[in-house]
Amino acid sequence: MLELDKIVLKFKADDHELTALKEISLHFETGKIYVITGPNGSGKSSLARVIMGIHRPGSGRVIFDGEDITGLGITERSRKGIGYAFQHPARFKGLRVADILEIAMRNGEHNDCHYLSELGLCPEDYLERPLDASLSGGEIKRIEIATLLALNPRLRIFDEPEAGIDLWSFEQLIEVIGASHRPDTTTIIISHQEKILQMADQIILLEDGAVSLHGPREQVWPVIRDSVRCACRQDCSRGGMYYVNCPR
């Protein structure tokens, strides 16, 4: 399905160069759920954006279904079946919620009300609303996730889908993402939420722009759980230490 071959990504920062990703090589199989986790600043979102074509790597290759798509942009990758839900979704002046869902659902199996309802948004209250600042962060986040689900891509990337979501909506979100995953799709989720990590077939731990651990959830999760400190009801990273949510 997807192969990353020695991906290197660098950014210019003032008078120096920052290496965000350091020769990342990964293989993603069809039908599996992958969760990429790690401390803040470890390169998780940068890696997701390289896959989607938002960032162009300085070296390395992105291969999708055996085709080198490194040089393709977002639109071309979307046409090939790759979809992305941003950590902080954009707002589109002049578009309604119904407009963006109508565009997405052309490739989907459900009507424009299905995923809104599944994510706790009443279609009657939201379809005619503009995608502007009148929507809260949690609302626009759920609308974008609903749009990605309606788009029905073969490779789905969710960048911290829990960001800005209340606890009740978070539980719904997990159920919907899990239920919508199919044997012919690949799901990549950027997250450090324990409940999302427990959904994974494979967990990838990034630290300082490099893969430090990768394997089946059953093998990786105990290593992460036993070697990190637990901060109840908050997620943070301090001094390179990685924190996860405590059980309630």
Secondary structure, 3 states (H helix, E strand, C coil): CEEEEEEEEEEEECCEEEEEEEEEEEEECCCCEEEEECCCCCCHHHHHHHHHCCCCCCEEEEEECCEECCCCCHHHHHHCCEEEECCCCCCEEEEEHHHHHHHHHHHCCCCCCHHHHHCCCCHHHHCCCEECCCCCHHHHHHHHHHHHHHHCCCEEEEECCCCCCCHHHHHHHHHHHHHHCCCCCEEEEECCCHHHHCCCCEEEEEECCEEEEEEEHHHHHHHHHHHCCECCCCCCEECCEECECCCC
